[in-house]
């Protein structure tokens, strides 16, 4: 178990997790975002609509469960298999394919 203190900002927290040793990030989203971070970032959509609108951003559609096209067990198995493929280098996330690799550094105090 690792505990990490960082703000909830997507860029800052994802950069902090990578700096702390994370090798794959799981990023859930309901609106979609093109951001990618220093580690492969698996974008998981919470609904099928955003997955259909942003296929070049979203890596995994968890909205299939809400659509009734899969079971929780099937979805979990598919997600786990995909994460293993990414972690082993057999698959690339969309941010890796497009070269999106942003970082953001957290600074305590006043930011001008």
C-alpha positions as a Markdown table, in Angstrom:
| # | Residue | x | y | z |
|---|---|---|---|---|
| 1 | Unk | 0.0 | 0.0 | 0.0 |
| 2 | Unk | 1.3 | 3.4 | -0.9 |
| 3 | Unk | -0.2 | 6.6 | 0.3 |
| 4 | Unk | 0.2 | 9.8 | -1.8 |
| 5 | Unk | -0.7 | 13.3 | -0.9 |
| 6 | Unk | -1.6 | 15.3 | -4.0 |
| 7 | Unk | -4.5 | 17.5 | -5.1 |
| 8 | Unk | -7.4 | 16.0 | -7.1 |
| 9 | Unk | -6.4 | 17.9 | -10.3 |
| 10 | Unk | -6.1 | 15.3 | -13.1 |
| 11 | Unk | -2.6 | 16.3 | -14.3 |
| 12 | Unk | -1.0 | 16.9 | -10.9 |
| 13 | Unk | -2.4 | 13.7 | -9.3 |
| 14 | Unk | -1.5 | 11.6 | -12.3 |
| 15 | Unk | 2.0 | 13.0 | -12.5 |
| 16 | Unk | 2.4 | 12.4 | -8.7 |
| 17 | Unk | 1.3 | 8.8 | -9.1 |
| 18 | Unk | 3.7 | 8.2 | -11.9 |
| 19 | Unk | 6.6 | 9.8 | -9.9 |
| 20 | Unk | 5.7 | 7.5 | -7.0 |
| 21 | Unk | 6.2 | 4.5 | -9.1 |
| 22 | Unk | 2.9 | 3.7 | -10.9 |
| 23 | Unk | 3.5 | 2.0 | -14.2 |
| 24 | Unk | -0.1 | 2.1 | -15.5 |
| 25 | Unk | -2.8 | 4.6 | -14.6 |
| 26 | Unk | -6.5 | 3.8 | -14.7 |
| 27 | Unk | -8.4 | 7.1 | -15.4 |
| 28 | Unk | -12.2 | 7.0 | -15.2 |
| 29 | Unk | -14.1 | 9.7 | -17.0 |
| 30 | Unk | -17.7 | 10.6 | -17.8 |
| 31 | Unk | -16.9 | 13.4 | -20.2 |
| 32 | Unk | -13.7 | 12.3 | -21.9 |
| 33 | Unk | -10.3 | 13.9 | -21.9 |
| 34 | Unk | -7.4 | 13.7 | -24.3 |
| 35 | Unk | -4.8 | 14.0 | -21.6 |
| 36 | Unk | -2.1 | 11.4 | -21.3 |
| 37 | Unk | 0.5 | 11.2 | -18.5 |
| 38 | Unk | 4.0 | 9.9 | -18.2 |
| 39 | Unk | 2.8 | 6.3 | -17.6 |
| 40 | Unk | 0.3 | 4.5 | -20.0 |
| 41 | Unk | -3.1 | 5.9 | -19.0 |
| 42 | Unk | -6.1 | 3.6 | -19.6 |
| 43 | Unk | -9.1 | 5.9 | -20.1 |
| 44 | Unk | -12.2 | 4.2 | -18.8 |
| 45 | Unk | -15.5 | 5.7 | -19.9 |
| 46 | Unk | -18.5 | 5.5 | -17.5 |
| 47 | Unk | -21.0 | 5.6 | -20.4 |
| 48 | Unk | -21.2 | 4.3 | -24.0 |
| 49 | Unk | -22.1 | 7.7 | -25.4 |
| 50 | Unk | -18.8 | 9.3 | -24.6 |
| 51 | Unk | -16.9 | 6.1 | -25.7 |
| 52 | Unk | -18.7 | 6.4 | -29.1 |
| 53 | Unk | -18.0 | 10.1 | -29.5 |
| 54 | Unk | -14.3 | 9.9 | -28.4 |
| 55 | Unk | -13.0 | 6.6 | -29.6 |
| 56 | Unk | -9.5 | 8.1 | -30.0 |
| 57 | Unk | -9.5 | 9.1 | -26.3 |
| 58 | Unk | -11.3 | 6.2 | -24.6 |
| 59 | Unk | -9.6 | 2.9 | -24.2 |
| 60 | Unk | -12.2 | 0.9 | -22.3 |
| 61 | Unk | -16.0 | 1.4 | -22.3 |
| 62 | Unk | -17.4 | 0.5 | -18.9 |
| 63 | Unk | -20.7 | 1.9 | -20.0 |
| 64 | Unk | -21.5 | -1.4 | -21.6 |
| 65 | Unk | -22.6 | -2.6 | -18.2 |
| 66 | Unk | -25.3 | 0.2 | -18.0 |
| 67 | Unk | -26.3 | -0.7 | -21.6 |
| 68 | Unk | -27.0 | -4.3 | -20.5 |
| 69 | Unk | -24.7 | -5.7 | -23.2 |
| 70 | Unk | -22.3 | -7.4 | -20.7 |
| 71 | Unk | -22.3 | -8.7 | -17.1 |
| 72 | Unk | -20.2 | -7.3 | -14.3 |
| 73 | Unk | -18.0 | -10.5 | -14.4 |
| 74 | Unk | -17.5 | -10.3 | -18.2 |
| 75 | Unk | -16.6 | -6.6 | -17.9 |
| 76 | Unk | -14.2 | -7.1 | -15.1 |
| 77 | Unk | -12.5 | -10.0 | -17.0 |
| 78 | Unk | -12.2 | -7.8 | -20.2 |
| 79 | Unk | -10.8 | -4.8 | -18.2 |
| 80 | Unk | -8.3 | -7.0 | -16.3 |
| 81 | Unk | -7.1 | -8.6 | -19.6 |
| 82 | Unk | -6.7 | -5.2 | -21.2 |
| 83 | Unk | -4.8 | -3.8 | -18.3 |
| 84 | Unk | -2.4 | -6.8 | -18.4 |
| 85 | Unk | -1.9 | -6.3 | -22.1 |
| 86 | Unk | -1.0 | -2.7 | -21.6 |
| 87 | Unk | 1.3 | -3.4 | -18.6 |
| 88 | Unk | 3.1 | -6.1 | -20.6 |
| 89 | Unk | 3.5 | -4.0 | -23.7 |
| 90 | Unk | 1.2 | -6.1 | -25.9 |
| 91 | Unk | -1.2 | -3.2 | -26.2 |
| 92 | Unk | -0.8 | 0.6 | -26.3 |
| 93 | Unk | -3.3 | 3.1 | -24.8 |
| 94 | Unk | -4.6 | 5.8 | -27.0 |
| 95 | Unk | -2.5 | 8.4 | -25.3 |
| 96 | Unk | 0.6 | 6.4 | -26.1 |
| 97 | Unk | -0.5 | 6.1 | -29.8 |
| 98 | Unk | -1.1 | 9.8 | -30.1 |
| 99 | Unk | 1.9 | 10.9 | -28.1 |
| 100 | Unk | -0.1 | 12.7 | -25.3 |
| 101 | Unk | 2.2 | 12.8 | -22.3 |
| 102 | Unk | 1.6 | 15.8 | -20.1 |
| 103 | Unk | 3.0 | 16.5 | -16.7 |
| 104 | Unk | 2.0 | 19.0 | -14.0 |
| 105 | Unk | 4.0 | 19.7 | -10.9 |
| 106 | Unk | 2.3 | 20.5 | -7.6 |
| 107 | Unk | 3.5 | 23.7 | -5.9 |
| 108 | Unk | 2.5 | 24.5 | -2.4 |
| 109 | Unk | 1.8 | 28.2 | -1.8 |
| 110 | Unk | 0.9 | 31.0 | -4.1 |
| 111 | Unk | 0.9 | 30.4 | -7.8 |
| 112 | Unk | 1.0 | 33.4 | -10.0 |
